[in-house]
Amino acid sequence: MARSQKQHSFPRTERLSSLFAKILAAEIERIADLDERLFLLTLTGVVVYPDLKHATIFFDAPDSFDFVVLEDYRGRLKTSIASLSRLKRVPELHFMADPAITSGKNIDNAIRNGLFHREVVVDEENYKDLDF
């Protein structure tokens, strides 16, 4: 007998990305209790690719953080995903700094260092009826 097909409001890859994010965040928190190198690491997102063979995990971490540390725990993270999901195969995990966070930090630094300067010009003619 065929399994009933549920209609989902968003694609499977998005559902898996959300599930992986929850599983990985909990597992990384457990690992951080044992390995202080992961203490300031924050999972910001997961992208599971349509072929379900690869998943990229995005993090925010201090500038001094070396993502090679995560390679030591790749097997444990994959095992955690396998045990808590019903997938036949767990995708290969790739770790990287979240580019949105990095870009935001670069913009913030540029603003703080005065690289962006905006001159505000007020046309007094348009505001002559207002009392300041």
N, C-alpha and C positions, 0 to 999 in steps of 0.2 A: 504494500500500500504506500502510495506517495505521501511525503510530508506535506502538510498544509503550507501554502505560501502566504506569508504575511506581507502586507503592503507597508513598506517603511517610508517615512517622510524624507529620508536622506540616504545617499548611497552607502553601500557596504564599507567602502574604504573610510568614509567619515566615521561610521559607527566603530570600526576597528581602531581608528586613530584615537577616538575618545576612550575606548576600553583600554588600549595600550597605555595611554597617558595615566589613567587611574592606577593600573597595575604597576607601572614603572615608578610612579611617584611614591607609592607605598613601599615598594621594594628598595628604592634608593634611600628612603628615610631609614629603613631597617639597616641597610649597609652603612649609612653615615654614622649610626650609633657605634659601629665597630671600627670604621676607618675615618678618621677626622679630616682627611683630604677632601671628602665629599660633603663636609658639613655646610658650606656656603653655596652649594650647587642647587640651582632651582630649575626644574623642568618647566619649559615654557610652551612646548608643543610637540606633537608627533604627526608625521605625515606618512601614511601607508600608501605605497604606490599601487596603481590598479592591477598590476600583475601579481600582487601579494607576495613578491619575492624579496622586497626591500622595504625598510622603514627607516626614516630619518628622525632622530630624536634631537630636539633643539633645547639648549640650556642657556641660562644666564649664570655666569660664574665670575669670580674675581679675575682681574687681568692676569694674575700669576698662575691661574689654573691650567694644568696640562691635561688635555682630554685623553691622553694615553692611559691615565688612571682608570678610565671607564672600560678600557679594553680588558683589564684584569677581571672585570665583573660581567663581561658580555655573556658568558655561559650561564651565570646565575640569573641574569635578567631574562634571557631567553627561556630558561627553565620555568621561571615564575610566570611568564606569559603563557607557556604551554600548559602549565597546570591549572591556570585560571580561565583559560579560553578553550573553545572546542574546535580549534584549528588542527588540520592534519599536519601542516608544516608552519613553523614560526618563521616569519621573514628575517632576513639578515639585517642586523641593527647597525646603523651608522650614526655616529655622534658628532654634533657640531654646535658651535656657538650660534645663538639665535641672531640672524642678521638684522632683524628689526631692532633688537636691543642695542646691538653694536652701532647701528646707524643713529639711533636716538642719543647714545652717549657721545658720538662724534658731533652731532648737531649741538647738543648741550654744551660741550667743551668749546665749540666755535663761538657760541653766543657769550659764554662766560669770558672768553679771551678777547671779545670785542671784534671778532671777524665779521660779524653782521652788525651793521649800523643803519638804522632807519631814521631818516629825518622826517619829522612830522611838520607839515606846513598847514597852517590854519588860514583859510580865506576869511578874513574878518567881515567882508561884505555879506557873506551868507549868514553871519551870526549877529548882525547889528541890532536886531530886535531883542536879543537875549541879554539879561543882566548877569554878569559874572562877579 
